[in-house]
Amino acid sequence: MNDAPEQQDEQHQAVDPRLLEILVCPLTKTTLHYDRDANELVSKAANLAFPIRDGVPIMLIDEARDLDTPHTA
């Protein structure tokens, strides 16, 4: 399967800025940083990165990546 640039853009849909204003880390309740390149919401306080799939942030701790673990795109 060939991932054309258009398909990659669909996988990395931007998150609504209004949503980013209200989302917090489910573990620490601190603000999140949007990492556009990795397509994740990062909680520095919890040392976790939450994935964004099809433009929807997955705010489950079990789905989060530990920031000490390398990101695989």
C-alpha positions as CSV (number, residue, x, y, z in Angstrom):
1,M,0.0,0.0,0.0
2,N,1.5,3.3,-1.1
3,D,1.0,6.2,1.4
4,A,0.6,9.3,-0.8
5,P,1.2,12.7,0.8
6,E,-2.6,13.2,0.8
7,Q,-3.1,10.1,2.8
8,Q,-0.4,11.1,5.3
9,D,-2.0,14.5,5.7
10,E,-5.3,12.7,6.5
11,Q,-3.6,10.7,9.2
12,H,-2.1,13.9,10.7
13,Q,-5.2,16.0,10.8
14,A,-4.8,19.1,12.8
15,V,-6.5,19.2,16.2
16,D,-9.1,22.0,16.7
17,P,-7.3,24.7,18.6
18,R,-10.4,25.2,20.8
19,L,-10.2,21.6,21.8
20,L,-6.5,22.0,22.8
21,E,-7.4,24.9,25.1
22,I,-9.7,22.6,27.2
23,L,-7.9,19.3,27.1
24,V,-5.6,18.4,30.0
25,C,-3.5,15.4,30.9
26,P,-5.9,12.8,32.4
27,L,-3.2,11.8,34.9
28,T,-1.8,15.1,36.2
29,K,-4.5,17.5,35.0
30,T,-1.8,19.8,33.6
31,T,-1.8,21.4,30.1
32,L,-0.7,19.5,27.1
33,H,1.6,20.5,24.2
34,Y,0.7,19.7,20.7
35,D,3.5,18.0,18.8
36,R,2.5,18.3,15.2
37,D,5.4,16.3,13.8
38,A,4.7,13.3,16.0
39,N,0.9,13.9,15.9
40,E,0.7,13.6,19.7
41,L,-0.4,15.6,22.7
42,V,2.5,15.7,25.2
43,S,2.2,15.9,29.0
44,K,5.6,16.8,30.3
45,A,4.4,16.5,33.9
46,A,3.4,12.8,33.3
47,N,6.2,12.1,30.8
48,L,3.5,10.8,28.4
49,A,2.5,11.4,24.8
50,F,-1.1,10.8,23.8
51,P,-1.7,9.8,20.2
52,I,-4.0,11.6,17.8
53,R,-5.9,9.3,15.4
54,D,-8.0,10.7,12.6
55,G,-8.0,14.1,14.3
56,V,-9.2,12.6,17.6
57,P,-6.9,12.8,20.6
58,I,-6.8,9.4,22.4
59,M,-6.7,10.5,26.1
60,L,-6.3,7.0,27.6
61,I,-3.3,6.4,29.8
62,D,-3.0,2.9,28.5
63,E,-2.7,4.2,24.9
64,A,-0.1,6.8,25.8
65,R,3.6,6.5,24.9
66,D,6.2,7.0,27.6
67,L,8.4,9.9,26.4
68,D,11.5,7.9,27.2
69,T,10.4,5.4,24.5
70,P,11.4,6.4,21.0
71,H,8.5,7.4,18.7
72,T,7.9,5.1,15.7
73,A,5.8,6.8,13.1
